[in-house]
Amino acid sequence: MIGFVNLYKESGLTSFKNIKILSKILNNAKVGHSGTLDPIAEGVLPVCLNEATKLASYVMAEDKDYVAGFTLGYKTDSYDVTGNTVAEGNRKVPDISEIKSVLKSLEGEIEIDIPAYSAVNINGERAYKLARQGIIENAGTRKSRVYEIKFVDYSYPKVKIALSVEKGTYVRSIINRIGDLLGTFAVMHSLVRTKSGVFSIDNAFKTEEIMEMISKKNYGFLIPVNSVLKWSRVIVKKEFEQMVRNGVSIKLINYKYIPEDPTEMVFVTTVEGEILSIAERHLGDIPFKNVRVFNNREFKIVE
């Protein structure tokens, strides 16, 4: 079983725990995910199975959409409701126009604080481990692009927003900034990832749903890699397939088929559709340079 699964991560479990459950359901398949969600968060968690785990970095590079809820009035060390209160705001009750103005000001490229309680690496250690030991109070800053923040709902002290952001953006850091700008402080109390690249919440599956589908021999949850990565397919002549399997980037004359205007990344395949490698476009007599080679006859393009 090779491909991607659009897993619905449920609130209260870590991303790691969710994919371990999925692995067990799928007979201990090798699994990897793209884009960790905090334990209190839920929603889209793209999961790679077996050979597809080697393509995880290409899926991680996608932008993401969220719906987030936050509470005005206080600040925590984790920027969400799971943390310890470190400050309380004034009793100011901002009106909708103030909130909308602050949201608008945060669109574009901004520099955000990275929560101390996060999985970023600091000198070989996870930030949250250092924070628990009292070694750090913050994990530095990061530039991030916020494409859009929409106001959804407000009933003091609760606010709901929808965001479109680039990968690696900490939504709770944006909420922390919103609270600072409003002068009230704020903490995230809910987060739903509604989209990650081509993966949408509309067709995400919970682990129990996948288990039920498998019991009925329904594998409709499995997404072929070429349905996610919209790369061109190039076909190798039969006598040169083994060369590619051995890691050789072959010459132009050794290809049976190349589309007129291939994408920057391509699937290098046999006539039967077996994926021999993924490669990037290259100038000269060797049109594609192998990036990663595969040796699994079951790893195929699905038309």
N, C-alpha and C positions, 0 to 999 in steps of 0.2 A: 504494500500500500504506500504509494508515493504521491505527494501533492501538498495542498494547503487545506486547512480547516478554518472556517470562520467561527471561532469559539466565542460564546457569550460568557465572559467571566462574571461570576456572581459576587456580590458584595460580601465581605466578611472573610474571604479566602485570599491568600496571596496568589499572584500569577503563577508562581512555581507550583503551588499545591494544585491549582486548576489543571495545569498541563500534565502533572504526574497522574492525576485521576484519568485524564484522557489517554495517556500512554497505557495505563493498565487496561482500560476498556479495549484498546487496539492491540492487545497481545504484546504489551511492552515495546511498542514501536519507539524508535528514536524520535524524540520531539524537541522542538525549539520554538521560541516565540519571538515576535518582533514588537517591542514596545511594552515595557512593564507597566502594569496598572497598580496603584496603591491598593492595599487591602480593602479600604472603604469604598473604592471605586468599582464600577461594573461596566459591562458593555463589550465592545468589539476587541478581541484579542486574537490577531492572526497567528495561527500555529502552523509550523512546517513539519512534515513527516518524512522520516528516513532521508533519502537522497536530497529532498527539498530543503533540509536544514542547511545545506551548503549554499543556499540562495537567500538565506534570511536577511543578509545585509541589504539586498536590493529591495526587499519589502519594507524594511525599517526606514528607508529613506523617504517614505511618503508622508504627506501632510495629514493632519488629523482634525476631526471635529468633536466637540464636547458640548454637553449641557451640564452646567455646574450650579450648585446652590451654596450660598454662604450666609453666615449670620453676622450681623453688625454688633459692635459693642465691646469686643475683647480680642486679644492676640494670644496665640500660643507658640511654643517653640518649634512646632512642626507645621504651622500655618493651617492646620485643620483641627477638627474637634477631638482627635485622638491625643493631642498633645497637652502639655501643662500650660496653664495660663501664666503669661509673663507680663501682661499689661491689660488694664481696662480703660476703655475709651470714655469720652464724656457722654452725656445723655442726649447729645444732639440727634435729632431725627431728620436726616436729609430727605429732601423731596425728590421726586422722580427726575426732574430736570437736572439736579445736581449729579445724580447717579449716571444719567445718560451722558452728561458732559465728561465725567471722569472716564467712562468706558470709551468714549470716542478718542480721548487723549492718549489712550494706550494702544491704539491701532498703529501698525507700522513696525519698524525695527526698534525694539526697546532692550534695555539691559535689566535683567531681573536677578534677584537674589536666589541662589540655589538653597533649598531647605537643608539645614544640618541633618535632618532625618530623611535622607535620600540615599540612593544606591550609587551615587557618583564615587569614583575612586580618588582618594587623596593619599599619595605616597604608598600605594599598594593596599590601602585599607578602605573599606566601605565607610562613607561619611556617617551613616547612622550608628555604626559601631563606636566610632570616635565620639559622637554626640552623647551616647549612652554613658560613656566613661567620663564625660565632662571635659574632654580634651578640646573640642571645638564648639563654637556657638553658631557658626555659619559655615557654608561650604563654598564661599566665593560667589562670583557673579557669572552670568552667561548672557550673551546677546541672543535674542530670539525674535522671530517675526510673527506678529499677530496680524492675520489678514483681515479679520473682522470680529468685533464683539457686538452681539445683539442683546438688548434689554428684553427680557421675557416676562418677568413678574416681580412684584414687590408688595410685601405686607410686613411692615416693620416688626421685628428686625431681620426678616428673611428676604433674600433677593435671589432671583434666578436669572442666569444669563446663558447665551449660547456663543461658542467661540470656534473659529477656524484658525489653526496655528500650525507652524512648522514643527517637524519632529524635534524631540528633545525639550519641548516647552513644558515647564511645570505650571499647571493651571493654578495650584494653590499659591504659588509665588505671585501670580498675577492678582489673585484675590487679596493676598496680603498687601500688595501695592494699592489696590483699590481702597482698602480700609484706611491705609495711611493717608491717601489723597483726600478722602472724605473727612478725615479727622476723627473717625469713630473706631478705627481698627476693624478687622473682619477675619473670620475663619471659615474655611470650606467645610460644609457639612455633607455634601453629596457630589458625586461626579459620575457622569455616564459618557463613555466614549461612543459616539454614534457613527463614526466613520474613521477608517484608517486606510488611506489610498483607495483601492477598489473594494475594500471590505466594508459592508454596511450593516448596521444593526438590524435592518429589515430582513436580512437572511442569515443571521447568526444563530448558532445552535448551542443550547446548554448541554452539559455532559449527559444528563439523564435522557435528553431527546436523542442524542447520538446512540446511546446504549439501546434505546427502544428501536431505532432504525436498524441497527445491526442485527437485533433479534429477528427482524423481518427480512434480513438480507437486502436491506436498502442502503446503498452507499452514496446516496445523493448529497451527503455532506462533504464529500471529497472533491476538491477543486484541482483540476490539472494545472501544472505550473504555467503552461502557455496561455491559460485563461486569465492569469494574474499578471504575468510579465509579458507584455505585448511586444515581444521581439520577433524579428524576422527569422525565418527558418532557411538555412542553407543545407544543401544535400551533397554528401561526399560520394565519389565513385566507389564502387564496391571494393576494388583492390587497394584502396587507401584508408579504409575504415580502421584497420589495426594500427596504422601509423598515428592516427588521431588519438586512439585509445592509449597509445604509448606516450602521448604528450606532444607530438610533433604538430606544428602549425604548417599546414600543407600549402602548396602553390595553387595559383588560380586554375591552372589546367587540370588539377586533380578534383575539382568540384563538378558535380553533375548538374547542379542548379543553384543559381544565385539570383534573387529578385533584382529588379532594375534599380531600386533605391532602398537598400537594406537599412535597418535601424543601426544605431551605434553599437549595441550589443545584439548578438545573434545566438540562436540555438544551432549548433552544428550536428546534423543528424544523418542517419542512414536512410536509404529509400523507404525502409519499413517504418521509420519514425523514431528509432532508438536515439536518444540524446547522447552523443559522444562527448560533447563538451559545450561550454558556453565560451564565447569569444568576443573580442572587440574589434571594430573595423581598424584596418591598417593600410597605409599607403604602400604601393609597390607590388611586386610579384606575389607576395603573400598577403591576400586581402583581409585575412582575419587572424588575430593572434589569440591563442587559447588562454583563457583566464583560469578555468578549472575543467579538469577532465573527469569523466565518469566511466565506470566499468560495471554497470548494472543493466543487463539486457531488458529488464522490466521498466526501466525509466524511459518513457516514451512521450512524444507529442500526441495529444488527443485532439482530433479534429472535431 
